[in-house]
Amino acid sequence: MTKKKLTELKTNAVIGTSSFRREFQIKCIRADINCKLIRGNVDTRIRKLKDKLYDAIVLSYAGIKSLKMNDYISEIFSVEDLIPSAGQGTISLQCREDDNEIISILKKINHDNTHQRVTAERNVLKVLEGDCETAVGAHARIDGNKITLEAELFSLDGSKRFYEKKSSEIINAESLGKEVGKILKSKSKNTYKR
């Protein structure tokens, strides 16, 4: 199986992805590429690639790495190329709001920077009233006492991309996410999937 980067694929190549967001992001990089829905576990998806049902497929790097299948990787996209969905890669625990003993334990293991990043990212989604089918990406970074959030939203058909990037103090992570969400909502004029 020949490995090729996105920029090396032939015109009208077919890329398998299970996400409208990734499809629209890929089309921003290469408008001449065709994206097609792909389902199944990693082995099934790779088999479909080997069977030439797709010219390339987009998979989670973490998933490929954990399965020790790195030999199949031809390109790792940067966060700048493909802004991930809100909270991507985060592990979260939930409990009953009246279970004080568990809440006390969870507070001890909470990673504050991750919590603040996810708070900003998820508040973008909350303002947009988005769900798992909304083509929106949000990614926050923390540098010192500052949090920077960048997010993008695509119109229902993916023909329009709305982008915003803002920074604030970490303590304002929630309001930053809401502000970015409101800006995207205004820019898009509700042309996105809710």
N, C-alpha and C positions, 0 to 999 in steps of 0.2 A: 504494500500500500504506500503510495507516494504521498509525502507530507507537503502541504503547501500553506503558505500564509494567506490571509484574506486578500491581500493586494495581488497575490500571484494566481488566484483562481481565474478561470476563463470567464468571459462574458456569459451571462445567463446561467452560471453555475447554480446548483441547488444546495442550499444550506439548511440543515435540520435544526430547529430550535423549538422549545415548548413555551416560548414567551413572546407575546406581541411586543413588549418593551425591547427585548433583544433584537427581534426582527426589524423594528423601526430604527434602532441604533445602528445595526449593520447596514441598513439601506442609506443611512446618513454618510457612512464611510464609502460604500459601494452601491450606488443606485441601480447598477446593472445586474445585481445579484437577485436570485429568486429564493425566497425563504419558504419553507414548507414545514408544517407541524410534524413533530416527531414525538412519539410516546414510547414508554417501556423503560426498563432499568438500563443501567449503563451497558451491560453485556449485549442486550437486545439492540440498543442504539448503535453500538460499534458493529454488530453483525449487519445491520441495515447499511452502514457505511461501506463495509467490505463487499456487500452484495450490490453495491453501486446504485442504491436507491437515492443516495445523496452524494454530492461531491465533497461535502464537509459537514460536520456537526459541531454545535456549541454545547459544551458540557461544563459542569462545575469543576474547577481546578482542584478544590478540596476533595471532591468525590473521587476524581481520577487518582489523585495522590494517595488517598487512604486505601484504594484498591490496588496500589502499586502498578498502575497502568500508564506510567509517565511516558513510555515509548510511543504512545498514540498522540501525544501532544505535539502540535506543529506551531502553535502560537499561544501566548498568554496575553490576554488583553489587559490594558491598564484600566484603572478606575476612570481615567479621563476619557478613554475610548468608549467604555460601556459602564455608565453609572449604574451601580447595583440597586436592587430594590431596597426599600427602607428596612433596616435591621438585618440585612443579609449577613449570614455567618455568625449571628449572635445567639448564644444559648441563654434561655430565660426560664425562670422558675416562677410558678404561680401558686398561690395558696388562698385559702379562705381569708377574708378581711378581718375576721374575728379570732383568728388563730395566732394569738400574741407570741406563743412560744416559737412557732415556726418563723414568724415575721422577724423575731429577734435573731434567729440563726441566719436567716437570709440576708439581713442587713450586714452581718459580719463578713459574708462572702461576696457581697455586691462590689463590683468594680465600677467606681464612680465615673471615670472617664467614659467607659463604654456606655454606662447608663445615660450620661448626658448626650452622647452622640446619638444613641437610639431615640432618646426623647425628642431631639431636634428632627431627626429623619421621620419618625412616625407622626409627628404633628403636621408635617407637610401633607401626608396621606390623609390624616384626620380632617383637615380643612377642605381637601379636595373631595372628601367623602368617597375615597377610592377603595377598591377591593383588589383581589388577586389578579383580576383581569384588566385593571387600569394600567395603561402604559406609562408608568411614572418611575423614575429613579431618584434616589436621594442618598447623598453620602456626606457625612460630617467628618471633619478632622479637628483635632485639638493640638494647639501649639502654645505651650505655656498656659496662660490664663484666657486664651482666645479660642473660640470655636468658629470654624468656617463651614458653612453648609452650601453645597451646590446641588441643584435638583433640576430635572428636566421632565417635561410632560409632553405627550404626543396626542395629536388629534385622533379621533376615532379611526380614521383610515391611515394614520401615520404620515400623512402628507405635510403636516406642520409640526415643528418642534418649538417648544417654549422652554427657555432656559433662564435660571436665576442663580446668582451666587452672592452670598452675604456673610458677614462676620459679626460677632458680638462677643461679649464676655461669657464665659462658660455658664455662669449663674443664670443667664438669659436663654438657655438652650430651648426651652419650651416656646417662649415668645418668638424666638428666631425662626423656629420651624413653622409656627403659625403665620408669621410675616411672609416667609418665602412661599408658603402654600397659597396665601391670599394673592400675592403678586402673580403666581402662575395661573390661578383661577381667573384673575382679571385679564391677563394676556390672552388666555385661551378662549375667552368668551363662551365657556361651557361647551366646547367642541370635543370634549374627551369622554371616554367611557366611564360612567359612574355606576 
